[in-house]
Amino acid sequence: MDKWCHYVLKCSDRSFYSGSTTDLVRRVWEHNQGKGAKYTRARLPVDVIYFEKYPDRSSAQKAEAAFKKLNRKKKEEFIDKWRNL
């Protein structure tokens, strides 16, 4: 079984999109082809700025939900902290 991952994209309008998948390369390709989420279709292109693997879907979706609850400043701090590891 594939590992799940939580990912964050930066959209062309500098907003963030967060999701979960078992195939990050395919999913980002889908987003950039306009076949991803409705949110990203109007904000192309998108770039991956964060991802983390999880053992199961539930864990990945919990991480996604936690990220989505953060305000913009906290999201930026989260990404900056991850980039500096």
Secondary structure by P-SEA (a helix, b strand, c coil): cbbbbbbcccccccbbbbbccccaaaaaaaaaacccccccccccccccccccccccaaaaaaaaaaaaaccaaaaaaaaaaaaac
